Amino acid sequence: MLDSKLAFNISKRIEFSASITNLLNRKEYSYTSYGTISQYERSSKLRGREFLISLYLKK
């Protein structure tokens, strides 16, 4: 997985941000953890690539 976010303050009251998640567009995330006498495997499905643009107004 690779996520990225960019934020820019236009003024003291306005912030613009853009973020992208799952940049590499992986479908599954899995890992294995090894202990002294045990092994643990975990696998999870991931959402697809997402791009979000936001505009924040501060009081």
PDB file with one MODEL, atoms N, CA, C and O in Angstrom:
MODEL        1
ATOM      1  N   MET A   1       0.836  -1.175   0.000  1.00  0.00           N
ATOM      2  CA  MET A   1       0.000   0.000   0.000  1.00  0.00           C
ATOM      3  C   MET A   1       0.880   1.237   0.000  1.00  0.00           C
ATOM      4  O   MET A   1       1.982   1.246   0.548  1.00  0.00           O
ATOM      5  N   LEU A   2       0.377   2.245  -0.609  1.00  0.00           N
ATOM      6  CA  LEU A   2       1.075   3.523  -0.619  1.00  0.00           C
ATOM      7  C   LEU A   2       0.021   4.616  -0.624  1.00  0.00           C
ATOM      8  O   LEU A   2      -0.809   4.674  -1.532  1.00  0.00           O
ATOM      9  N   ASP A   3       0.044   5.485   0.382  1.00  0.00           N
ATOM     10  CA  ASP A   3      -0.898   6.586   0.507  1.00  0.00           C
ATOM     11  C   ASP A   3      -0.131   7.889   0.462  1.00  0.00           C
ATOM     12  O   ASP A   3       1.038   7.949   0.841  1.00  0.00           O
ATOM     13  N   SER A   4      -0.802   8.939  -0.007  1.00  0.00           N
ATOM     14  CA  SER A   4      -0.160  10.234  -0.061  1.00  0.00           C
ATOM     15  C   SER A   4      -1.203  11.317   0.169  1.00  0.00           C
ATOM     16  O   SER A   4      -2.364  11.167  -0.211  1.00  0.00           O
ATOM     17  N   LYS A   5      -0.775  12.418   0.799  1.00  0.00           N
ATOM     18  CA  LYS A   5      -1.673  13.546   1.041  1.00  0.00           C
ATOM     19  C   LYS A   5      -0.910  14.838   0.858  1.00  0.00           C
ATOM     20  O   LYS A   5       0.244  14.953   1.270  1.00  0.00           O
ATOM     21  N   LEU A   6      -1.561  15.816   0.235  1.00  0.00           N
ATOM     22  CA  LEU A   6      -0.988  17.129   0.000  1.00  0.00           C
ATOM     23  C   LEU A   6      -1.975  18.153   0.536  1.00  0.00           C
ATOM     24  O   LEU A   6      -3.153  18.122   0.180  1.00  0.00           O
ATOM     25  N   ALA A   7      -1.510  19.061   1.388  1.00  0.00           N
ATOM     26  CA  ALA A   7      -2.370  20.098   1.957  1.00  0.00           C
ATOM     27  C   ALA A   7      -1.747  21.458   1.695  1.00  0.00           C
ATOM     28  O   ALA A   7      -0.529  21.627   1.760  1.00  0.00           O
ATOM     29  N   PHE A   8      -2.610  22.426   1.396  1.00  0.00           N
ATOM     30  CA  PHE A   8      -2.148  23.770   1.081  1.00  0.00           C
ATOM     31  C   PHE A   8      -3.090  24.768   1.743  1.00  0.00           C
ATOM     32  O   PHE A   8      -4.301  24.719   1.525  1.00  0.00           O
ATOM     33  N   ASN A   9      -2.538  25.674   2.552  1.00  0.00           N
ATOM     34  CA  ASN A   9      -3.337  26.726   3.169  1.00  0.00           C
ATOM     35  C   ASN A   9      -3.427  27.903   2.211  1.00  0.00           C
ATOM     36  O   ASN A   9      -2.430  28.574   1.947  1.00  0.00           O
ATOM     37  N   ILE A  10      -4.617  28.150   1.696  1.00  0.00           N
ATOM     38  CA  ILE A  10      -4.829  29.267   0.778  1.00  0.00           C
ATOM     39  C   ILE A  10      -4.816  30.579   1.558  1.00  0.00           C
ATOM     40  O   ILE A  10      -4.244  31.572   1.106  1.00  0.00           O
ATOM     41  N   SER A  11      -5.441  30.578   2.719  1.00  0.00           N
ATOM     42  CA  SER A  11      -5.430  31.716   3.635  1.00  0.00           C
ATOM     43  C   SER A  11      -5.508  31.167   5.051  1.00  0.00           C
ATOM     44  O   SER A  11      -5.411  29.956   5.248  1.00  0.00           O
ATOM     45  N   LYS A  12      -5.683  32.045   6.047  1.00  0.00           N
ATOM     46  CA  LYS A  12      -5.783  31.585   7.427  1.00  0.00           C
ATOM     47  C   LYS A  12      -7.051  30.770   7.652  1.00  0.00           C
ATOM     48  O   LYS A  12      -7.112  29.971   8.586  1.00  0.00           O
ATOM     49  N   ARG A  13      -8.057  30.959   6.815  1.00  0.00           N
ATOM     50  CA  ARG A  13      -9.344  30.305   7.032  1.00  0.00           C
ATOM     51  C   ARG A  13      -9.671  29.203   6.020  1.00  0.00           C
ATOM     52  O   ARG A  13     -10.639  28.466   6.207  1.00  0.00           O
ATOM     53  N   ILE A  14      -8.893  29.083   4.973  1.00  0.00           N
ATOM     54  CA  ILE A  14      -9.208  28.124   3.910  1.00  0.00           C
ATOM     55  C   ILE A  14      -8.023  27.186   3.676  1.00  0.00           C
ATOM     56  O   ILE A  14      -6.889  27.627   3.491  1.00  0.00           O
ATOM     57  N   GLU A  15      -8.311  25.890   3.688  1.00  0.00           N
ATOM     58  CA  GLU A  15      -7.284  24.876   3.413  1.00  0.00           C
ATOM     59  C   GLU A  15      -7.776  23.953   2.302  1.00  0.00           C
ATOM     60  O   GLU A  15      -8.915  23.488   2.329  1.00  0.00           O
ATOM     61  N   PHE A  16      -6.920  23.698   1.340  1.00  0.00           N
ATOM     62  CA  PHE A  16      -7.201  22.790   0.227  1.00  0.00           C
ATOM     63  C   PHE A  16      -6.325  21.559   0.410  1.00  0.00           C
ATOM     64  O   PHE A  16      -5.130  21.683   0.680  1.00  0.00           O
ATOM     65  N   SER A  17      -6.911  20.368   0.264  1.00  0.00           N
ATOM     66  CA  SER A  17      -6.094  19.155   0.367  1.00  0.00           C
ATOM     67  C   SER A  17      -6.529  18.136  -0.678  1.00  0.00           C
ATOM     68  O   SER A  17      -7.688  18.086  -1.088  1.00  0.00           O
ATOM     69  N   ALA A  18      -5.574  17.337  -1.090  1.00  0.00           N
ATOM     70  CA  ALA A  18      -5.818  16.244  -2.030  1.00  0.00           C
ATOM     71  C   ALA A  18      -5.109  15.011  -1.478  1.00  0.00           C
ATOM     72  O   ALA A  18      -3.958  15.090  -1.050  1.00  0.00           O
ATOM     73  N   SER A  19      -5.797  13.878  -1.489  1.00  0.00           N
ATOM     74  CA  SER A  19      -5.183  12.649  -0.997  1.00  0.00           C
ATOM     75  C   SER A  19      -5.513  11.497  -1.935  1.00  0.00           C
ATOM     76  O   SER A  19      -6.555  11.466  -2.589  1.00  0.00           O
ATOM     77  N   ILE A  20      -4.587  10.557  -1.971  1.00  0.00           N
ATOM     78  CA  ILE A  20      -4.792   9.350  -2.765  1.00  0.00           C
ATOM     79  C   ILE A  20      -4.395   8.159  -1.895  1.00  0.00           C
ATOM     80  O   ILE A  20      -3.348   8.168  -1.247  1.00  0.00           O
ATOM     81  N   THR A  21      -5.249   7.136  -1.891  1.00  0.00           N
ATOM     82  CA  THR A  21      -4.975   5.936  -1.107  1.00  0.00           C
ATOM     83  C   THR A  21      -4.840   4.745  -2.041  1.00  0.00           C
ATOM     84  O   THR A  21      -5.430   4.713  -3.120  1.00  0.00           O
ATOM     85  N   ASN A  22      -4.056   3.769  -1.609  1.00  0.00           N
ATOM     86  CA  ASN A  22      -3.781   2.559  -2.379  1.00  0.00           C
ATOM     87  C   ASN A  22      -3.254   2.916  -3.772  1.00  0.00           C
ATOM     88  O   ASN A  22      -3.758   2.438  -4.789  1.00  0.00           O
ATOM     89  N   LEU A  23      -2.249   3.751  -3.787  1.00  0.00           N
ATOM     90  CA  LEU A  23      -1.675   4.246  -5.041  1.00  0.00           C
ATOM     91  C   LEU A  23      -1.219   3.121  -5.964  1.00  0.00           C
ATOM     92  O   LEU A  23      -1.311   3.251  -7.185  1.00  0.00           O
ATOM     93  N   LEU A  24      -0.735   2.028  -5.404  1.00  0.00           N
ATOM     94  CA  LEU A  24      -0.265   0.898  -6.211  1.00  0.00           C
ATOM     95  C   LEU A  24      -1.398  -0.035  -6.633  1.00  0.00           C
ATOM     96  O   LEU A  24      -1.170  -1.000  -7.363  1.00  0.00           O
ATOM     97  N   ASN A  25      -2.628   0.253  -6.172  1.00  0.00           N
ATOM     98  CA  ASN A  25      -3.838  -0.489  -6.527  1.00  0.00           C
ATOM     99  C   ASN A  25      -3.738  -1.982  -6.186  1.00  0.00           C
ATOM    100  O   ASN A  25      -4.129  -2.834  -6.985  1.00  0.00           O
ATOM    101  N   ARG A  26      -3.216  -2.286  -5.005  1.00  0.00           N
ATOM    102  CA  ARG A  26      -3.142  -3.677  -4.530  1.00  0.00           C
ATOM    103  C   ARG A  26      -4.542  -4.165  -4.171  1.00  0.00           C
ATOM    104  O   ARG A  26      -5.361  -3.386  -3.684  1.00  0.00           O
ATOM    105  N   LYS A  27      -4.821  -5.419  -4.402  1.00  0.00           N
ATOM    106  CA  LYS A  27      -6.136  -5.999  -4.114  1.00  0.00           C
ATOM    107  C   LYS A  27      -6.178  -6.686  -2.759  1.00  0.00           C
ATOM    108  O   LYS A  27      -7.252  -6.867  -2.185  1.00  0.00           O
ATOM    109  N   GLU A  28      -4.995  -7.077  -2.237  1.00  0.00           N
ATOM    110  CA  GLU A  28      -4.945  -7.837  -0.994  1.00  0.00           C
ATOM    111  C   GLU A  28      -3.692  -7.458  -0.209  1.00  0.00           C
ATOM    112  O   GLU A  28      -2.643  -7.180  -0.789  1.00  0.00           O
ATOM    113  N   TYR A  29      -3.815  -7.450   1.107  1.00  0.00           N
ATOM    114  CA  TYR A  29      -2.683  -7.197   1.996  1.00  0.00           C
ATOM    115  C   TYR A  29      -2.533  -8.413   2.903  1.00  0.00           C
ATOM    116  O   TYR A  29      -3.493  -8.828   3.553  1.00  0.00           O
ATOM    117  N   SER A  30      -1.352  -8.975   2.949  1.00  0.00           N
ATOM    118  CA  SER A  30      -1.135 -10.138   3.805  1.00  0.00           C
ATOM    119  C   SER A  30       0.252 -10.063   4.438  1.00  0.00           C
ATOM    120  O   SER A  30       1.188  -9.494   3.877  1.00  0.00           O
ATOM    121  N   TYR A  31       0.348 -10.658   5.626  1.00  0.00           N
ATOM    122  CA  TYR A  31       1.635 -10.701   6.324  1.00  0.00           C
ATOM    123  C   TYR A  31       1.690 -11.944   7.197  1.00  0.00           C
ATOM    124  O   TYR A  31       0.660 -12.543   7.507  1.00  0.00           O
ATOM    125  N   THR A  32       2.885 -12.322   7.584  1.00  0.00           N
ATOM    126  CA  THR A  32       3.123 -13.467   8.457  1.00  0.00           C
ATOM    127  C   THR A  32       3.995 -13.015   9.613  1.00  0.00           C
ATOM    128  O   THR A  32       4.993 -12.320   9.422  1.00  0.00           O
ATOM    129  N   SER A  33       3.609 -13.414  10.802  1.00  0.00           N
ATOM    130  CA  SER A  33       4.365 -13.098  12.013  1.00  0.00           C
ATOM    131  C   SER A  33       4.878 -14.405  12.606  1.00  0.00           C
ATOM    132  O   SER A  33       4.119 -15.357  12.785  1.00  0.00           O
ATOM    133  N   TYR A  34       6.169 -14.441  12.908  1.00  0.00           N
ATOM    134  CA  TYR A  34       6.783 -15.647  13.434  1.00  0.00           C
ATOM    135  C   TYR A  34       7.132 -15.465  14.905  1.00  0.00           C
ATOM    136  O   TYR A  34       7.744 -14.468  15.288  1.00  0.00           O
ATOM    137  N   GLY A  35       6.744 -16.426  15.718  1.00  0.00           N
ATOM    138  CA  GLY A  35       7.113 -16.450  17.127  1.00  0.00           C
ATOM    139  C   GLY A  35       8.123 -17.554  17.366  1.00  0.00           C
ATOM    140  O   GLY A  35       8.652 -18.136  16.419  1.00  0.00           O
ATOM    141  N   THR A  36       8.389 -17.841  18.621  1.00  0.00           N
ATOM    142  CA  THR A  36       9.355 -18.873  18.972  1.00  0.00           C
ATOM    143  C   THR A  36       8.881 -20.249  18.519  1.00  0.00           C
ATOM    144  O   THR A  36       9.648 -21.008  17.926  1.00  0.00           O
ATOM    145  N   ILE A  37       7.628 -20.570  18.796  1.00  0.00           N
ATOM    146  CA  ILE A  37       7.088 -21.883  18.411  1.00  0.00           C
ATOM    147  C   ILE A  37       5.788 -21.756  17.622  1.00  0.00           C
ATOM    148  O   ILE A  37       5.046 -22.729  17.484  1.00  0.00           O
ATOM    149  N   SER A  38       5.511 -20.566  17.108  1.00  0.00           N
ATOM    150  CA  SER A  38       4.253 -20.385  16.383  1.00  0.00           C
ATOM    151  C   SER A  38       4.440 -19.516  15.150  1.00  0.00           C
ATOM    152  O   SER A  38       5.459 -18.846  14.981  1.00  0.00           O
ATOM    153  N   GLN A  39       3.432 -19.548  14.302  1.00  0.00           N
ATOM    154  CA  GLN A  39       3.409 -18.748  13.086  1.00  0.00           C
ATOM    155  C   GLN A  39       1.988 -18.241  12.901  1.00  0.00           C
ATOM    156  O   GLN A  39       1.036 -19.009  13.039  1.00  0.00           O
ATOM    157  N   TYR A  40       1.830 -16.952  12.590  1.00  0.00           N
ATOM    158  CA  TYR A  40       0.519 -16.342  12.427  1.00  0.00           C
ATOM    159  C   TYR A  40       0.448 -15.684  11.055  1.00  0.00           C
ATOM    160  O   TYR A  40       1.307 -14.873  10.707  1.00  0.00           O
ATOM    161  N   GLU A  41      -0.565 -16.028  10.282  1.00  0.00           N
ATOM    162  CA  GLU A  41      -0.742 -15.448   8.953  1.00  0.00           C
ATOM    163  C   GLU A  41      -2.038 -14.668   8.917  1.00  0.00           C
ATOM    164  O   GLU A  41      -3.049 -15.101   9.471  1.00  0.00           O
ATOM    165  N   ARG A  42      -2.010 -13.516   8.262  1.00  0.00           N
ATOM    166  CA  ARG A  42      -3.196 -12.669   8.170  1.00  0.00           C
ATOM    167  C   ARG A  42      -3.299 -12.132   6.744  1.00  0.00           C
ATOM    168  O   ARG A  42      -2.298 -11.738   6.145  1.00  0.00           O
ATOM    169  N   SER A  43      -4.518 -12.121   6.208  1.00  0.00           N
ATOM    170  CA  SER A  43      -4.751 -11.612   4.869  1.00  0.00           C
ATOM    171  C   SER A  43      -6.047 -10.800   4.868  1.00  0.00           C
ATOM    172  O   SER A  43      -7.050 -11.218   5.446  1.00  0.00           O
ATOM    173  N   SER A  44      -6.016  -9.639   4.215  1.00  0.00           N
ATOM    174  CA  SER A  44      -7.183  -8.766   4.164  1.00  0.00           C
ATOM    175  C   SER A  44      -7.391  -8.238   2.750  1.00  0.00           C
ATOM    176  O   SER A  44      -6.427  -7.926   2.052  1.00  0.00           O
ATOM    177  N   LYS A  45      -8.625  -8.142   2.337  1.00  0.00           N
ATOM    178  CA  LYS A  45      -8.965  -7.527   1.052  1.00  0.00           C
ATOM    179  C   LYS A  45      -8.860  -6.017   1.205  1.00  0.00           C
ATOM    180  O   LYS A  45      -9.166  -5.478   2.268  1.00  0.00           O
ATOM    181  N   LEU A  46      -8.428  -5.331   0.152  1.00  0.00           N
ATOM    182  CA  LEU A  46      -8.290  -3.884   0.168  1.00  0.00           C
ATOM    183  C   LEU A  46      -9.263  -3.232  -0.801  1.00  0.00           C
ATOM    184  O   LEU A  46      -9.667  -3.828  -1.799  1.00  0.00           O
ATOM    185  N   ARG A  47      -9.631  -1.992  -0.485  1.00  0.00           N
ATOM    186  CA  ARG A  47     -10.437  -1.223  -1.418  1.00  0.00           C
ATOM    187  C   ARG A  47      -9.559  -0.805  -2.583  1.00  0.00           C
ATOM    188  O   ARG A  47      -8.332  -0.822  -2.478  1.00  0.00           O
ATOM    189  N   GLY A  48     -10.166  -0.440  -3.668  1.00  0.00           N
ATOM    190  CA  GLY A  48      -9.404   0.016  -4.830  1.00  0.00           C
ATOM    191  C   GLY A  48      -8.783   1.380  -4.605  1.00  0.00           C
ATOM    192  O   GLY A  48      -8.903   1.953  -3.522  1.00  0.00           O
ATOM    193  N   ARG A  49      -8.137   1.889  -5.602  1.00  0.00           N
ATOM    194  CA  ARG A  49      -7.499   3.199  -5.542  1.00  0.00           C
ATOM    195  C   ARG A  49      -8.572   4.271  -5.366  1.00  0.00           C
ATOM    196  O   ARG A  49      -9.624   4.216  -6.003  1.00  0.00           O
ATOM    197  N   GLU A  50      -8.297   5.251  -4.493  1.00  0.00           N
ATOM    198  CA  GLU A  50      -9.240   6.344  -4.245  1.00  0.00           C
ATOM    199  C   GLU A  50      -8.510   7.673  -4.288  1.00  0.00           C
ATOM    200  O   GLU A  50      -7.379   7.788  -3.817  1.00  0.00           O
ATOM    201  N   PHE A  51      -9.166   8.678  -4.857  1.00  0.00           N
ATOM    202  CA  PHE A  51      -8.623  10.036  -4.924  1.00  0.00           C
ATOM    203  C   PHE A  51      -9.661  10.973  -4.324  1.00  0.00           C
ATOM    204  O   PHE A  51     -10.831  10.923  -4.706  1.00  0.00           O
ATOM    205  N   LEU A  52      -9.253  11.822  -3.395  1.00  0.00           N
ATOM    206  CA  LEU A  52     -10.176  12.700  -2.693  1.00  0.00           C
ATOM    207  C   LEU A  52      -9.631  14.125  -2.665  1.00  0.00           C
ATOM    208  O   LEU A  52      -8.469  14.350  -2.323  1.00  0.00           O
ATOM    209  N   ILE A  53     -10.478  15.080  -3.025  1.00  0.00           N
ATOM    210  CA  ILE A  53     -10.139  16.491  -2.947  1.00  0.00           C
ATOM    211  C   ILE A  53     -11.047  17.124  -1.908  1.00  0.00           C
ATOM    212  O   ILE A  53     -12.260  16.917  -1.924  1.00  0.00           O
ATOM    213  N   SER A  54     -10.446  17.907  -0.992  1.00  0.00           N
ATOM    214  CA  SER A  54     -11.218  18.518   0.097  1.00  0.00           C
ATOM    215  C   SER A  54     -10.900  19.997   0.209  1.00  0.00           C
ATOM    216  O   SER A  54      -9.792  20.441  -0.089  1.00  0.00           O
ATOM    217  N   LEU A  55     -11.901  20.748   0.647  1.00  0.00           N
ATOM    218  CA  LEU A  55     -11.761  22.168   0.915  1.00  0.00           C
ATOM    219  C   LEU A  55     -12.298  22.403   2.320  1.00  0.00           C
ATOM    220  O   LEU A  55     -13.473  22.143   2.579  1.00  0.00           O
ATOM    221  N   TYR A  56     -11.454  22.892   3.238  1.00  0.00           N
ATOM    222  CA  TYR A  56     -11.835  23.113   4.629  1.00  0.00           C
ATOM    223  C   TYR A  56     -11.956  24.607   4.895  1.00  0.00           C
ATOM    224  O   TYR A  56     -11.076  25.391   4.540  1.00  0.00           O
ATOM    225  N   LEU A  57     -13.052  24.979   5.519  1.00  0.00           N
ATOM    226  CA  LEU A  57     -13.273  26.356   5.948  1.00  0.00           C
ATOM    227  C   LEU A  57     -13.193  26.389   7.465  1.00  0.00           C
ATOM    228  O   LEU A  57     -13.937  25.682   8.145  1.00  0.00           O
ATOM    229  N   LYS A  58     -12.294  27.206   7.994  1.00  0.00           N
ATOM    230  CA  LYS A  58     -12.088  27.293   9.434  1.00  0.00           C
ATOM    231  C   LYS A  58     -12.756  28.554   9.974  1.00  0.00           C
ATOM    232  O   LYS A  58     -12.834  29.570   9.284  1.00  0.00           O
ATOM    233  N   LYS A  59     -13.237  28.477  11.211  1.00  0.00           N
ATOM    234  CA  LYS A  59     -13.859  29.652  11.851  1.00  0.00           C
ATOM    235  C   LYS A  59     -12.827  30.534  12.505  1.00  0.00           C
ATOM    236  O   LYS A  59     -13.173  31.562  13.087  1.00  0.00           O
TER     237      LYS A  59
ENDMDL
END
